[in-house]
Amino acid sequence: MNRRTLSFIALAISMFYGVGFVVIPDGSRSGYAVIGAVVVALAWVASGRFGKPDHQG
């Protein structure tokens, strides 16, 4: 998959993570913060590590 597509997916995950803080009740936010941060970090690492360059050269 090219890097642009993976970056878009990582951006969408990051945005849903941020919006999730509005939906999640106050008592559950600490667990959500830790798990969500790991998922967001893995998405961005995957986009940089496994994404194919957009162009050859």
Summary of the structure (lengths in Angstrom):
residues: 57
radius of gyration: 13.9
end to end distance: 17.6
largest distance: 50.9
contacts: 134
relative contact order: 0.25
helix: 79%
strand: 4%
